[in-house]
Amino acid sequence: VLGVLGANLFNYLENPEDYSTFMQDPIGSLFSGLSVFGGLICAGIGFGVYAYFKKIHILHFFDSVAPGYILANGIGRLGCQVRGDGDWGIVNVAPKPSFIPQFLWSDDYAHNIINAGVPIPGCEGNFCTHLVLPVYPTPIYEFIQCALICIFLLAIRKKVTHLPGMIFAVFLILNGIQRFSIEKIRDISDRNLINIAGFHLKQAEIIAIGMVLVGIVLSVILVRIYQPKKA
């Protein structure tokens, strides 16, 4: 519940126009244009409160959640790719290198669910459009990134058992880098940018930078707290 509400809250802060039809279709509005980071932050707060009252070590708790979350995020992006919900990249009309499959290079998102683009000749009914120019299939890129991060977190888990919270700290750093990098080639035509010190950043980019910084600070603190004392 907190994940859905948080995802809507952060999406509303960035795209309030998405809720202009809330009274006509409240369920559709609640599950359209969700912010992944909003869901992560608000659900994370809920998990923290739950762990506190259940007397679960909160750092161990978040360590255990991190690999599963990042993998679930990647799998969710496959849903974005299959249905074509507008979560795609910028236009890519560059020649395709021979060693890269077409589905990894560009996509016109035929039959996308937001009816973006132009009509498909001969197609009738709903979802009969495709983009005029092909774009980067960023959801696929995110799935690959998230899967690799998950594998890495699982690979290091036994090596950092003596540092509770370190897996979560590494997750914050890698997830922040992953999201910030993908935002550079994602379509932002419908996004409101935030001006910070002369830089025009998306909400996701700001949160991603914050995640990296928090992850770095947390990892340094954990090493100082738990490193073995010298004889």
C-alpha positions in Angstrom: 0.0 0.0 0.0 2.8 2.4 0.9 4.6 1.5 -2.3 1.6 2.4 -4.5 0.8 5.6 -2.5 4.5 6.7 -2.5 4.8 6.0 -6.3 1.7 8.1 -6.9 2.9 10.9 -4.6 6.2 11.3 -6.4 4.6 11.0 -9.8 2.1 13.7 -8.8 4.9 16.0 -7.7 6.5 15.7 -11.2 3.4 15.2 -13.4 0.2 16.6 -11.7 -1.6 16.5 -15.0 -1.7 12.7 -14.8 -4.4 13.0 -12.2 -6.7 15.3 -14.1 -9.1 12.5 -14.7 -8.9 11.0 -11.2 -12.6 11.4 -10.4 -13.6 9.7 -13.6 -11.2 6.8 -13.3 -9.6 6.7 -9.8 -8.3 3.1 -10.2 -6.7 3.8 -13.5 -5.1 7.0 -12.2 -3.6 5.2 -9.2 -1.9 2.6 -11.4 -0.7 4.9 -14.2 2.6 6.7 -14.3 4.0 5.3 -11.1 7.3 6.5 -9.8 9.6 3.6 -8.9 11.7 5.8 -6.5 8.6 7.1 -4.8 7.5 3.5 -4.2 10.9 2.5 -2.9 11.3 5.4 -0.5 7.8 5.2 1.0 7.7 1.4 1.2 11.2 1.5 2.7 10.0 3.8 5.5 7.1 1.4 6.1 9.6 -1.6 6.2 11.8 0.3 8.7 8.8 1.0 11.0 7.8 -2.7 10.7 11.3 -3.9 11.5 11.5 -1.6 14.5 8.3 -2.9 16.1 9.1 -6.5 15.3 12.6 -6.0 16.8 14.3 -7.1 13.5 17.8 -5.8 12.9 17.0 -3.1 10.4 20.4 -3.2 8.6 20.1 -7.0 8.1 16.5 -6.5 7.0 17.5 -4.0 4.3 20.4 -6.2 3.2 18.0 -9.0 2.6 15.6 -6.9 0.6 18.1 -5.2 -1.7 18.8 -8.0 -4.2 15.2 -9.0 -4.6 14.1 -5.4 -5.0 16.6 -4.5 -7.8 15.7 -7.8 -9.7 12.0 -7.0 -9.3 12.6 -3.5 -10.7 14.3 -5.0 -13.8 11.4 -7.5 -14.3 8.9 -4.7 -14.0 10.8 -2.8 -16.8 10.2 -5.8 -19.1 6.5 -5.1 -18.6 7.1 -1.5 -19.7 8.9 -2.8 -22.8 6.2 -5.4 -23.8 3.2 -3.1 -23.4 4.9 0.1 -24.6 3.8 2.5 -21.8 5.8 5.5 -22.9 8.8 4.6 -20.7 11.2 4.5 -23.7 14.3 6.4 -24.8 15.1 9.2 -27.1 15.0 8.9 -30.9 17.7 6.6 -32.3 18.1 6.7 -36.1 21.8 5.9 -36.1 23.0 3.0 -38.2 22.8 -0.3 -36.2 26.1 -2.0 -35.6 26.1 -5.5 -37.1 26.9 -7.2 -33.8 23.8 -5.7 -32.0 20.4 -7.3 -32.4 17.7 -5.0 -33.6 15.5 -5.3 -30.5 18.5 -4.0 -28.4 19.2 -1.1 -30.7 15.8 0.6 -31.5 12.1 0.0 -31.4 9.0 1.8 -32.9 6.8 0.3 -30.2 4.0 -0.8 -32.4 0.7 -1.3 -30.7 1.8 0.7 -27.6 -0.9 1.1 -25.0 -0.7 4.9 -24.9 -1.5 5.2 -28.6 1.6 7.3 -29.3 2.7 8.0 -32.8 0.8 7.4 -36.1 -1.8 4.8 -37.1 -0.6 1.4 -38.3 -1.9 0.7 -41.9 -4.6 -2.0 -41.9 -4.8 -2.2 -38.1 -8.2 -1.7 -36.5 -9.3 -1.3 -32.9 -7.4 -0.2 -29.9 -3.6 0.2 -29.7 -3.1 0.5 -33.5 -0.2 3.1 -33.5 3.6 3.1 -33.7 6.2 5.8 -33.3 7.2 7.7 -36.4 10.9 7.4 -35.5 12.4 4.5 -33.6 13.8 5.1 -30.1 16.2 3.4 -27.7 14.4 0.5 -25.9 15.6 1.7 -22.4 13.4 -0.7 -20.5 15.5 -3.6 -21.8 18.7 -1.8 -20.9 17.3 -1.3 -17.3 16.5 -5.0 -17.0 20.0 -5.9 -18.0 21.5 -3.4 -15.6 19.2 -4.5 -12.7 19.9 -8.2 -13.3 23.7 -7.5 -13.2 23.4 -5.5 -10.0 21.4 -8.3 -8.4 24.0 -10.9 -9.4 26.8 -8.7 -8.0 25.0 -8.2 -4.7 24.4 -11.9 -4.3 28.0 -12.6 -5.1 29.4 -10.3 -2.4 26.9 -11.0 0.3 29.0 -13.6 2.1 32.1 -11.4 1.9 30.5 -8.5 3.8 28.5 -10.5 6.4 30.6 -8.8 9.1 29.3 -5.4 7.8 25.5 -5.3 8.4 24.1 -2.8 6.0 26.9 -2.9 3.4 24.9 -4.8 0.8 22.2 -2.1 1.1 24.8 0.7 0.8 26.3 -0.9 -2.3 22.7 -1.3 -3.7 22.1 2.4 -3.2 25.2 3.4 -5.0 24.7 1.0 -7.9 21.0 1.7 -8.3 21.6 5.4 -8.2 24.3 5.1 -11.0 22.1 2.8 -13.0 19.1 5.1 -12.9 21.1 8.3 -13.5 22.8 6.8 -16.6 19.6 5.5 -18.1 17.8 8.9 -17.7 20.4 10.4 -20.1 18.9 8.6 -23.0 15.2 8.4 -21.8 12.5 10.5 -23.5 11.8 13.6 -21.3 9.3 15.3 -23.5 6.6 15.0 -20.9 8.8 15.6 -17.8 9.1 18.7 -15.8 12.7 19.6 -15.1 14.0 21.1 -11.8 16.6 23.8 -11.8 19.3 23.2 -9.3 22.4 25.4 -9.4 22.0 26.0 -13.1 21.5 22.3 -13.9 18.1 21.2 -15.2 17.5 17.8 -13.7 14.6 15.3 -13.6 13.2 14.2 -10.3 14.7 10.7 -10.8 18.2 12.1 -11.5 18.1 14.1 -8.2 17.0 11.1 -6.2 19.6 9.0 -8.0 22.4 11.4 -7.0 21.1 11.4 -3.4 21.1 7.6 -3.3 24.7 7.5 -4.5 25.8 10.0 -1.8 23.9 8.3 1.0 25.3 4.9 -0.1 28.9 6.2 0.0 28.4 7.9 3.4 26.7 4.7 4.8 29.5 2.4 3.5 32.2 4.6 5.1 30.4 4.7 8.4 29.8 0.9 8.4 33.5 0.2 7.7 34.6 2.5 10.5 32.1 0.9 13.0 32.6 -2.7 12.2 36.3 -3.0 11.0 38.3 -5.2 13.3 40.4 -3.3 15.8 44.2 -3.5 15.4 46.0 -5.5 18.1 
